């Protein structure tokens, strides 16, 4: 991420570096609000708009994947900034990236059936995670 920002002439500020670090290190697909909360202590004057602008910039460089949801609670993936499936808990909103060996075959099948050249995809599975199920048991 940082190299891509440099390559495109962007300054690497302390704030930008901290945002990129959270995106790159997080496995939990954080929201803008979550990132802002994580950085509030180190950068008390940083606005949520600054976090959002930097994520949009990093996304425009292809270094983060945005997962948009109808309720506006967008989440971001800096570990895998390319199309891949997600499993989302409908209770706690946890997001997990499953490795699906059959995904390539599924894309080929969709392409053959529809005649489309598949450029991108979004595959989300919704359910209840094991932690939330344990709470109700």
C-alpha positions in Angstrom: 0.0 0.0 0.0 2.7 2.5 1.1 4.8 1.8 -2.0 1.8 2.3 -4.3 1.0 5.6 -2.6 4.6 6.7 -3.1 4.6 5.5 -6.7 1.6 7.8 -7.3 3.2 10.8 -5.7 1.3 10.8 -2.4 3.0 11.9 0.8 3.2 9.3 3.5 1.9 11.2 6.5 1.8 9.6 10.0 -2.0 9.5 9.8 -1.9 7.9 6.3 0.6 5.3 7.4 -1.4 4.4 10.5 -4.6 4.0 8.4 -2.8 1.8 5.9 -1.2 -0.3 8.7 -4.7 -1.0 10.2 -6.0 -1.9 6.8 -3.1 -4.2 6.0 -3.0 -5.9 9.4 -6.7 -6.3 10.1 -8.4 -9.6 9.5 -11.7 -8.3 10.7 -12.7 -6.1 7.7 -12.9 -2.8 9.7 -15.3 0.0 9.0 -14.3 3.7 8.8 -15.7 4.2 12.2 -13.7 1.3 13.7 -10.5 2.6 12.2 -11.2 6.1 13.5 -11.8 4.7 17.0 -8.5 2.7 16.8 -6.6 5.9 15.8 -8.3 8.4 18.1 -5.8 8.1 21.0 -2.7 8.4 18.8 -4.3 11.2 16.6 -6.9 13.0 18.7 -7.6 15.7 16.1 -8.0 13.3 13.2 -11.6 13.5 11.8 -13.6 10.6 10.5 -13.6 12.4 7.2 -9.8 12.1 7.0 -10.0 8.4 7.6 -12.7 8.1 4.9 -10.7 10.2 2.3 -7.6 8.1 2.9 -9.4 4.8 2.5 -11.0 6.1 -0.7 -7.6 7.1 -2.0 -6.1 3.7 -1.1 -9.1 1.9 -2.7 -8.6 4.0 -5.9 -5.1 2.5 -6.1 -6.5 -1.0 -5.9 -5.0 -1.7 -2.5 -8.2 -2.2 -0.5 -11.5 -4.0 -1.2 -14.7 -2.2 -0.1 -17.6 -4.4 1.0 -20.7 -2.2 0.7 -23.9 -3.1 2.6 -27.4 -1.8 2.1 -27.4 -0.2 5.6 -24.3 1.9 4.7 -22.0 -0.1 7.1 -19.2 -0.5 4.6 -16.2 -2.6 5.6 -12.7 -2.7 4.1 -10.3 -5.5 3.4 -6.6 -4.5 2.9 -5.4 -8.1 3.2 -7.1 -9.3 0.0 -7.9 -6.3 -2.1 -9.4 -8.5 -4.9 -12.7 -10.2 -5.3 -13.1 -13.2 -3.0 -16.0 -14.8 -1.0 -17.1 -13.7 2.5 -19.1 -15.3 5.2 -20.9 -12.7 7.3 -22.5 -13.2 10.7 -26.0 -11.6 10.8 -25.8 -11.1 14.5 -22.3 -9.7 15.3 -21.3 -8.7 11.8 -18.1 -10.7 11.9 -16.7 -11.3 8.4 -14.6 -14.3 7.5 -12.7 -15.1 4.2 -13.2 -18.8 3.3 -10.9 -20.4 0.9 -13.1 -22.1 -1.7 -11.4 -24.4 -4.1 -14.5 -24.5 -6.2 -14.7 -20.8 -6.9 -12.7 -20.9 -10.1 -14.9 -23.7 -11.4 -18.0 -21.7 -10.4 -16.7 -18.7 -12.4 -16.1 -20.8 -15.4 -19.5 -22.4 -15.1 -21.2 -19.0 -14.8 -19.3 -17.7 -17.8 -20.2 -20.8 -20.0 -23.8 -20.6 -19.0 -24.3 -16.9 -19.6 -21.7 -16.1 -22.3 -20.3 -13.4 -20.0 -16.6 -12.7 -19.6 -16.5 -12.5 -15.8 -14.4 -9.5 -14.8 -15.3 -9.3 -11.1 -17.6 -10.9 -8.6 -19.0 -10.6 -5.1 -20.0 -13.8 -3.3 -21.3 -13.4 0.3 -22.8 -16.0 2.5 -24.9 -14.9 5.5 -25.4 -16.9 8.6 -24.7 -17.1 12.4 -21.1 -17.6 13.5 -20.2 -20.3 16.1 -19.6 -17.7 18.8 -23.1 -16.2 18.4 -24.6 -19.7 18.3 -22.8 -20.6 21.5 -24.2 -17.5 23.3 -27.8 -18.7 22.5 -27.1 -22.3 23.5 
